[in-house]
Amino acid sequence: MTALSSSQSRALAATLARLTGPLQDPPVPTTPASPEHLLGLIAARPWRRSALDEASAAAMATKLDRAVAAGAPIAFSLPFGGYRGWQLPSAPDPDWSEVFWLDYLRSFAERLVAVHPAGVRIALSYVGGVMEWVNQLPQQAQNRYLDRLDLLLQLRSTPRLRFQLVDHADAHGGRSEVLALLQARESEQPPPSDAELSRARRNLVPLTGAWDGQPPPEALVRQAARRCGVLMGLESRRAFNKFGTHLQLSHGRGASLCLHIGSCRSAVAQPWVSTGFLQWCPQRDAWIEQLATGEAAMRRRPTIGVEHPLMAVSPALRTLPLLR
């Protein structure tokens, strides 16, 4: 890579400091904000990416009323895959996409922490121990990703703005028990839609030497799509994300009883199946966080070696892809 200009170097140092440097909560407010003010902050642009329907707004207002009355933290949930996309260069470890993601969620939540004394909790929820059954992702790959991600969550949490992983398997007695429950329901699952088949085709992990570069067998794709449907229908997921105390966040448009939110300053893609890089914007004289998915995620980009407090999380964080 050619040398960065002085302007690019200064901007990169500032961006790295924001993304990886020490964190501090805003001062504790002396007067708590009203539930109405909190809802306005939650539904504000640019974090909100599509309209908030009446049912979602009403559900959030009720939960905010309870949190304010109890002096409890505002609790958000963000359901995610709980794994790193197997095709991605850093898999099974996180890369810069997760760093961008947490920085963005913090920027969203810090406005609430500044006016709500009890602070904010953000739960990233998933179902552990089932992905090998769903799409052949080795269990050790999910375990490594979750271990690395949990470390990153700890490093990017502060006393009044905390991230945590929540495994829905715990509500069923553990991973073996939830897997047995899903397996028992597979035969009852309706035929998958075209969209579900397409998603399964992307996510299905080829076993060593399988398929010889050809598309996966259609019967295997249908099985994976059906099993994913069983997983998505797990009652504990909806109970936690939608009907408990948590306000649900989603990177997908159109979900019910939730807020459609971005995943970094320029994207709404799912970070766990994306590759993160910085792109120079001469108009702003700034580096902009970007997420690439699909074939674009595999594209090789120039990188620069970096040192920062998050380096131990993943080998992928020792260099930073830059696009100028």
N, C-alpha and C positions, 0 to 999 in steps of 0.2 A: 504494500500500500504506500502511495506517495504521502509525504509529510502533510499533516494537517496545517491549515492556516492558523495564525495566532487567534483569530476570532473563533474558529472551530475548536481549538484546544481549550480556550477559556470556557466555552459553552459545554464541552464534554466534561470538564472537571466539575462544573456546577451541576450537571445532570447526574453524574455518578454520585456526587455528594448527596443529592436528593434521594436517589434510588437506593443507596446502600449505607448511608451514613447514620450516625446516632439520631434517635428520635426523642421527641419530648411532647407530652400532652399539652394542650392549651390550659391556661389557668382555670381552676374550678370556678364556675359562675356563682355569684352570690344569690341571684334570683333565677330559679328554674324557668325554662321556656314553657309556654303553653303547648298542649298537644296539637293545637291548630298550627302554631308556628313550626313545630317539628315536622308535621306533615308537609307543610310548604317547602321546607328545606329538602325533605326526602324526595319530593316530586319535582324538584327544580331541574331546569336545563343547566348545563349540558349533560348531566349524569343520566337523567331520564332520556331514553331514546325513542319512545313511542308513547301514545296517550295512555293515561292511567284511567281505567274504566271505573264506573261508579262502585261496583262491588268490591274491587280491590281497594279503592280509596276508603270505603266504609270499614272494611276489615282492618286496614292499617290504623284508622282513627281509633277504633275500639281498643286495639292493642297498645297504642300510644297513651290513651287515657289511663289504662291499667298500669303501665310502666311509670307514668308520672305520679299517679296516686300512691303507688307503692314505693316510690323512690328507687326503682330498679333500673338496671341498664336497659337500653333499647337493644333488643336481640334481633339480629338478622340471620337468615339462613340462605345459603347459596348451594343448591344441589349440583354436584359435578361428578365426573366419571370415576374419580379416585385412581386414575392411572395415567401414564404418559403414552401418547400415541406411538405404537410400536415402530412406525415408519420413520419417525423423526430422528435427526442425527444424534440428539443427546439422550435418547431413550436408553434405559428407563429413568434417567435423572432429569430433574427440572432444568430449564434454561432461562434466558432473560424474559421470556413471556410471563412466567410466574412472578418474577420480580416486578415487571411493569404492572401486572394484575394487582398485586398487593399495594403498590404505590397508589394506584388509581382508587382502590377501595378505601384506602386511608384518606385520600383527599376528599372522597365522598363523605366519609364518616366523621372526619375531624370537625366539620361544620356543626355537627350534632353534639360532639363532645364539648365544644366551646360553649354550648348553651344548656346542656343537660348534665347536672352534677354527677350522676351515677355512671355516665359514660356509655360506651357501645361495646357489644360483643357480636362478632361475625363468625358463624359456624359454617364451615365448608362440609357438606354432608354427602355421604356415599354409602354403598353397600360393599363391605369387604368380603373376600373369600369366594367370590362367585364368578369373577371375570374369566377364569380358565374354563369354566363350564359354559359361559356365554359365548366367548369368541376366541378361546384357545390362548389367551394371554397368560403366560406362566405366572403362577402365584408369587414366585420370588421377585418377578419384575414389578408387580404391584406393591409388594412389601417394601422394596427398595425405594420406589417413588414416594410412597407415603412417609417413610422414615425421613427422606431428604426434605420433603415438603413440610413436614412437621417442624423440622429444625428451622426452616425458613420462616414459618409462621411465628415461632418463638422469638426469632431475631427481629421481626418486624412488628411485634406487639409491644404495647406500653401499658402501664397500670390501668388506664381508663379507656383504652381502645385495644381490645384483645381479639386475636384470631384463634380458632380451634378447629380440629378435625372431629367430626361426629360420624361414627360407623353405625348405620341402622341395623346391622346384624346384632348389635348388643341388645336391642329391644326384643329379639327373638331367642335370646339365650346364647348367642354366639354364632360364629361363621358356619360351623357344621350344621347347626339347627336351621339357619335361614336357607342354606343351600338345599337341605332336604325338603323344606317347604316349597321352594321354587321348583325343584324337580317334580314334586307331586302335582304341581299345577300345569306343567308343560303341555300335557295332552288336552287341556281345556282351552288353550290359547287359540283365538281365531287366526285364520290365514293372515300373513303380514301384508301390508300395503306396499306399493312400489317404492315409496319413500323409505319405508323400513327396510326393504330389501337392499336398496342402494346404500343405506347407512351400514348395514351388516356387511355388505361386500367390501366396504372401505376398512372396517374395523377388524375383520376376521384375520387372525394371525396365522400365517402359513407355518406349519411344522417343518422341521429341518428336512430339506430335500423334497418337500411336497409340492405338487402342481408344476414344477419345472418352469416357473415363470408364466404359466398360463393362469387365466382367471380361476378362482376357486370353484369347485363343483357346486352346481346350483342347489343340490339337496343340502349341502353343508351351509350354504348361505341362508336357505329357508329355515334351517334349524337354528342358526345364530339369531336371525331376526325374530323368530318365535320366542326364543329364550330371553332376548332383550325386552320383548314386550311383557313377558312374565315379570321380569325384574322391575320395569317401570311401573307396573301395577301394584307393587308391594304397598300394603296399607300403611306401614310405619313411615314410609317416605312422605306420603301426603299428610299424615297426622302431624309429623314433625314440621314440615316445611310450610304447610298452609293453615292447619287448624289448631296449632298450639300457640305458644306465646311469641313465636318468631314471625318477623315480616320477611316474606320470601323475595329474593332477588333472582333475576334470570338474565342470561345473555341472549335468550331467544325471544322473538316477538310473538305475542299472542297467547302466552300462558295465562291461566286464570289465577286470581288472587295473588298477584305478585307485581313487582316493579321491573320493567325492562330497562336494564342498565348497561352501560358500556363496560368493556373489559380492559381498556387502556385509553389514552387520550385520543386515539385515532381509530379504534376498532371495537367491534362487538363480538368478535370470534371467541371460541372457547379456548382459553390459554393452554389447557392440558393437551390439546391436539394442534398446537401452533408453534411456530418458531419466532422468537423475538429478535428484533434488530432496531438500530437507530438510523433514521434518515435525516440528512441535513436539509433544512428549509432556509434558503437564503433570504426569503422575504421576511422571516421572523428572526433571522440570525440565531437559529436554535436547532437542536437535535430533537426530533419527534419520535416517540416510541411507536413502533409498527409491529403488527402480528401478521405472519404469512401462514396460510393453510394450504392443504392439498399439495399439488406439484410445486407450487411456489415455496413451500416450506422446506423442500429438499435442495433448493438452489444454493449453490456455494456463493458466499459473499465475502468481501475482504474483511479481515478482522484485525483488531489491535489488542495487544496484551494489556491487561489492566490488573491493578491491585486494589482491593477494597475489603470491607469487613465481612462480606458474604461469600468469599472465595471457597470456604470449606464446605459449602452446601452442595456444590456440584462442579465437576471438571469443566462443564460448559460455561461456567461463570468466570473462568480465568482469562478468557478472551471475549471481546465484544464485537459482534458484526456491525459494520458501518456501511451505509450507502450514501454516496455523495453525488 
